[in-house]
Amino acid sequence: MRILAIETSCDETAVAILEGSGTFPNLSFHILGNALLSQAQKHAEFGGVFPNLAKREHAATIVPLIEDALKQAGLLSEENHPVALPEGLFAHEPGLTEQMTAFLSRTAIPEIDAVAVTAGPGLEPALWVGINAAKALGVAWNLPVLPQNHMEGHFLSALIQNDKIENIELPVLGLLISGGHTEFVAMKEWLSYQTIGETVDDAVGEAFDKTARLLGLPYPGGPQISKLAEAARAENLQSPFSLPRPMQKSGDLRFSFSGLKTAVLYTVQKIETLTDELKKLLALEFENAVGDVLRDKTRKALEDTGARAFLIGGGVAANTHIRRILTELIQTEFPDTKLYMPHPKDTGDNAVMIAQAALVSLMSGQQPKGGDIRANGNLGF
């Protein structure tokens, strides 16, 4: 079974084509094509993602990326194939109707079984570009269009090791950490999810980015904080700063990072000259504080759920310190629980994970979701 997937939830435009095989739940995946373009540098001057800019960039690049993914997959061939798209489909993306119509009218229908697209969560103006592009492909190629949950993509992709899902024991506990999410999700039965803990304010990735701005570091700030903190550890430095560990001992699975960010603000305001060395020491203390909270909350979540498998997913799952302390936690305190972590390069937003989620759903025997697909910026599990 082959899926073409589109991801436009934030500031990455991505298209991937995957082939799935096997018998659920033991599945194999083969990436036929994978095209991705990051907008991070374009948003850097704003210190974060600017939704309307993201939307315009998605609209400008989505057709070339679809063409690129098809070419990589060996599924791109020319054929006179006149296409009439629904009127008003790209009413909010000027020029995309003409661009998409021209591409589809000269392209032969590829050997693909369905089109998958992220429907949420994310920035709704950005999501709509991907959704409308997927609808155009569905009309032109007479294929079903499958809405996918972006966070489910992060969850399931973390379970895929060496392009396979196999021998996974339930229940599974997932810690999803990104710029917009910090949540524990339990899967007691395949593809049945329960959110058992989440942030009450800022997501952990948001706290990283806001702290980076306070330290005068460029966007995206998370990797910058991590780079400084790792440098401090390599030099065996001890930070003179003391930041709070919000809700670390709250006895539940909720998170709060807004107060930690505010504590960094007050600390910076008291410093007469914020030198590079002080930035390094503050980054170290900030990352240690975040890591302490995530480790202790994960310990409780594992005890509460009795999970046989534990995964981390989302963009912040690339963080070296977080990966290290959670690995140590599993190895020393939960040796019977298997740890799943995606490769750091695969933790960001991408279309491969959206295709994987669609393939898992279809190959499990689930019926494709019907009805009109709409963007939902707050879509949950």
Secondary structure, 3 states (H helix, E strand, C coil): CEEEEEECCCCEEEEEEEEEEEECCEEEEEEEEEEEEECHHHHHHHCCCCHHHHHHHHHHHHHHHHHHHHHHCCCCCECCCCCCCCCCCCCCCCCHHHHHHHHHHCECCCCCCEEEEEEECCCHHHHHHHHHHHHHHHHHHCCCEEEEEHHHHHHHHHCCECCEECCCCCCEEEEEECCCCEEEEEEEECCEEEEEEEECCCCHHHHHHHHHHHCCCCCCHHHHHHHHHHHHHHCCCCCCCCCCCCCCCCCCCCECCHHHHHHHHHHHHCCCCCCHHHHHHHHHHHHHHHHHHHHHHHHHHHHHHCCCEEEEECHHHHCHHHHHHHHHHHHHHCCCCEEECCCHHHCCCCHHHHHHHHHHHHHCCCCCCCCCCCCCCCCCC
